[in-house]
Amino acid sequence: SYLFQYIYNLKQPNSLVLAKGTMCHEALEKIFDLEPPERTLDTLHNLLRASWSKQRYTDKYRFLFESLSPSSSSSTSSLTVEWNREAEAEWGQSALALLSNYYHAEDPREIKRPNPLKREMWLRSHLTLDPTLGVTGQNPSRSRTDADETFYIRGIVDRLDLVKVPGTKQVAMKIVDYKTGKAPELKYSKPMNDKIVEEAFYQLKVYALLLREKGAHFDDEGPAWNNLRFLELFYLTSESGRAKPWRYDLGETQEQRDEHLQSIHQDLSQVWQDISALVALQDPKAFVGCDRSFCYCHKCRERFVPGTVWEP
C-alpha cells in the first residue's frame, strides 16, 4: 500500500465508506471542543452535517454522488452532470446512525476533563532496527546510541484518555480508536477468536509502542507515557446493529507491558528488513502481490507491466 500510494503516487480514490469514516471521525473529535452539557446527540449530528456541507462539492468528495446523463434540452448529443440526492441522503442517514450508536454506548456529556487528554494526535518515532535497544528491549549490555540504525514509524491516535484501573486507586492511559466498520464476530473456537482479537488490536499496539518510546510527559505535571495500559477499539456498529467497544489490557505491570510491546517492535523491525532486502534486489519481478482481497493493489495492478506486480 505504501509503495503504490506514496512511492508510485497511485493514490487510492475516495469511497462512500472512507468518506463516512472521515465525517464520523471529525464529528467525534469536534464534540469534545464543547462543554459537557452541550454535547447532545443533536449537536453531534449537526457537527457531521456541517462538515459534510462544507466539503460535499470539493474534488475530494463530489464525484461520489455525481453522475452523467444525456441532456434532454439539446438536439445534439451531450451529457449533463446530475447530483444523486437520494443516494446522498441514504449515505448521510447511515453516517448519522453510526453516531447515534456511539452516543448510546458512551454519553460524551459524562466524559469529564481532562479527558480526552489528546485527540487526533500524531505519533512519530525512529525505532531501532535492533529491537532490544528500544525502550521496551531492556538490553543489559548497552543502551541505544545515535549510531544505531533506525526506521521511521508514524500514525494518528483518535483519542487518549486517563482512566481508573479497576479495583485500585491507580490511573492509567487508554488509547481509543473509532471504527466505523462492523465489529468482527467472535463465534469460532477460542484459539480462532483469540487470533481475531490479537489481529484487530495490532494497530493500537503499534501506537502503544510509539507512545512508550516517546518517553515524555504531556506537561510538567502530566502523567508519564509509560503509564499507558489499556487499548479500546470502539466499533460503531456490529451484527446486532449497536456499537460494541472492545477493550484490551496490555498488562498489570510495566514489565508485562514492555514484553508485549517488545514483540511488536520485533515484528516491525522484521517487516522493515524484509522491505529493505526486496529493494536491494533491484528486481521488479521479485515483488509478490498480497493476497488480501480488499487491498488497493488489486485495483491498481493493471497499471503495471505483466510479470512485475501483475501477478498476485
N, C-alpha and C positions, 0 to 999 in steps of 0.2 A: 504493500500500500504506500509506504513512504517512497519507495523507488519510483513508482508511477506518478504519484501526485506532486512530489517535491523535487525530484531529480529530472524526470522527463516532462513535468508540468502537465500531466494528463489529469486534471482535476475531476473529482467525482462530482457530477452535477447535482444540484439540489433535488429534493423529492418531497412529496407530501409528508412522509414520515419524518424526515430530517427537519422540515420546516415546523412541524408540530412540536418536535422536541425542543427546537430553539425558542419558540414562542413560550412554551410552558416554563422552560428554564429561566427566561427573562422575567416572567411574572413572579416566579417563586423567589427570585433574587430581589426584585424590587419591593415585594410586600414587606420585607424587613427594614426598608427605609422608613416605614411608618411606625408610629407609636402603637403598642399592643392593642388598645381598644379600637384603633382604626383598621385593623387587619381583618376585615369582614370578607365573607365569601364573594359578595357583590364587588367589593374593591378588587379582590384577586382576579375575578373575571374581567373587570374593566381594565386592569393592567394589561392583560393579554390583548383585549380589543384595541387598546391604544397603541401597543407595539405593532400589531398587525396593520392597523390603519396607516401608520407611518411608513411601513415597508412593503405593503402588498403590491405596489406598482413599480418597485425597483427592479433592476435587471436580475437581481438575485432570486426573486420570487414570482414575478408577474407571469412568466411562461407556464407556471403550474396550473393556471386557470384560463389561459388564453387558448383559443382555437381558431383556425382559419376556415372560413366558409365562403361559398360562391356569393358574389354580390348580386342582389336582385334589382338594384337600381341602375344598372348599367347594361347596355346592349352588348358590350364586349365582355369577354371572359375575364373576370378579376376576382380577387379574394379580399374579404374584409376580416378584420380581427374581432372576434366576439369573446366576451367575458362570461365564463360559466358560473353564474351566481348560485345556482343550485348546488353545484359541486363545492363551491367555496363555503356555502352555509353549512353543508353537511360536515365538511372538514372542520370548520370552526366549532360546531357543536361537539364534535368528538374531542377537540382540544379542551373545551370548557369542562367536559365531563371528567377528563383526567384531573383537572384542577379541583373539581368537586370531590373526587375520590381522595385526593391529598388532604383536603380540608376536613373530611370526615374521619380521617385516620390520625391527623395531627392538627390541632387547632393552633394556628400561629399566634393567636391572641394570648395563649398561655406560655409562650416562649419568652421568658424574661431576659433582659440584658444582664450580663454581657453577651448572651447568645443572640444570634450566631457570632462567634468570635471573628470569623472571616467568611467571605463569600466570593465565589469566582476567583479563587486565589491561585496564581501561577506558582508552580513548584519547579525548581531547576537544580540540578546537581551534576557535578562531574564525578561519576563513580569510578573507583579504582578498578582496573582490569583484574587485579588480584583481589578477590572478594574479602580475603582475610585481613586486608589492610583498611577496609572500610570501618565505619563506626561500629557496625554490628559484628565485625570479624574477630575482635579481641585477640589479635596476633600477639603472643607473648614475646616474640623475638625482636620485633621492631614496629614502629608506627609509620604512618604514611608520610611521604615527603613530596616536595614539588616535582621531583624527578620521576615519580611513579606514573605509568601510563594510565590514562583515564578515558572514559567515553561519556557522552552527554545525554542526559535523560531529562525530559520535562513533561509537565501535564498540568491540568487545571482541576482543582478541588471545588466542588459545588458549594460545600459548606463545612465549617469546623465548629463544633460545639464543645462546651465544657459540661460534663455530666457527673453525677454522683455514682460511685462504684457501689453496686447493690450490696447491702449488708454491712457497709462500712461508712466511715465519715470522710473517706478519701474522695478526691475528684480526679477525673482523667479526661483526656480529649477524645473526641469521636469524629471521624470523617463521615460525612453524609453525602451520598451521591444519588441524585434523582434519575430514575429510569422510566422513560415513557413507554417502553416496551412491556410486554406481559411477563409476569414473574414465571420462571420455569416451574414445572410441576415436579414435585418430589414423590413420585408414585412407583418408584422402582425398588430394587434391593438396596439395603443400607450402603454397601460399597459404591453402587452407582449414584445414589443420592448424595453421598459424601463427595464424590468426584464432581458432580454438577455444582455443588456449593463452592468447592475449592476453586473451580474454574471461574465461577461467577464473581468471586471476590478477588481474583488475581490483580485486576487493575487497581483496586483500592489498596492492595498490599504493596504495589509499586509506589503509590502515593505515600503510604506509611513509611516506606524505606526512605523516600526523599525527605520527608519531614524529620525522620530520625537523623539523617545525615546533616540536615540543616544545623542542628546543634546550637540553636539560638533561642531567643525569647521574643515574645510579641512586643514586650517593652520591659523596662527595668523591674517591674513588679509582676509581670505576667507569668503564666505557667510555662515551664520548660517544654521544649518539643518532645523530649523523651518521655513525657507524661502521656503520650498517645497510646491508647489501648484498644479502643472499640472502632469497628467499621460498620456502616449501615448502608445497604442498598435499598433505597426507597422506591420500590416498584409502584407506579401509579395505577396499575391495573393488574388483574390476574384472571384465572379461569372463572372465578366467582363474580368477576366484574368490579371487585373492590380493590383498593390499594393494599399492598402487602409488603411492609418493611421487613427486610431480612437483616439480622444483626450477627456480628461475628466478634469474638473475643480473642485477641492476639496472645493473651496470657496474663496471669496474675502478677508475675514478677518481670523485671526488666530483662533478666537472663532468658526467660521463656520467649519474650517478645523478640529479643535480638536473635535468638536461634531461629525463630520463624522467619524473620526478615532477612537473615543471612542466606537462607535458601533462595529467596527471591533475587538477591544480589548475585548469587552464583548462576542462576538461570539467565539473567540479563547479560552477565559477562559472557556466557557461552554463546548466546544469540549474537552478540557483537563480534565475537571471534569468528563465528560461522560466516557472518556477513563479510568481514574483512578477508577471510580466506577465499570467498567466492569472488570478490572484487579483484584480489591479487591474481587470479587465474586469467583475467582479461579475455575470457571466452564467453561470448553471448550465449552459446549453446549449453553452457554449464548450468544455466538457471533452470530450476524446476518450478513450474507454476503450482500454486497452492490448490488444495482440494476442498476449500470452504466455498460452498455454492453461493453464499451471499457476498463474497468479496468482489470488489470493483474490478479486479484484474481480469475476470472472465468477460466483462463487458468491453474492456479496452484492449483486449488481446488481439483483436482483429486489426489493430493499427500497427502491429509488429510483423516482421518478416517470419514466414513459417520456418520452424526449426530453432527459433530463439525462445521467446516466451509464448510462442503459439501453442506449443504442446502443454497440456495440463500435467 
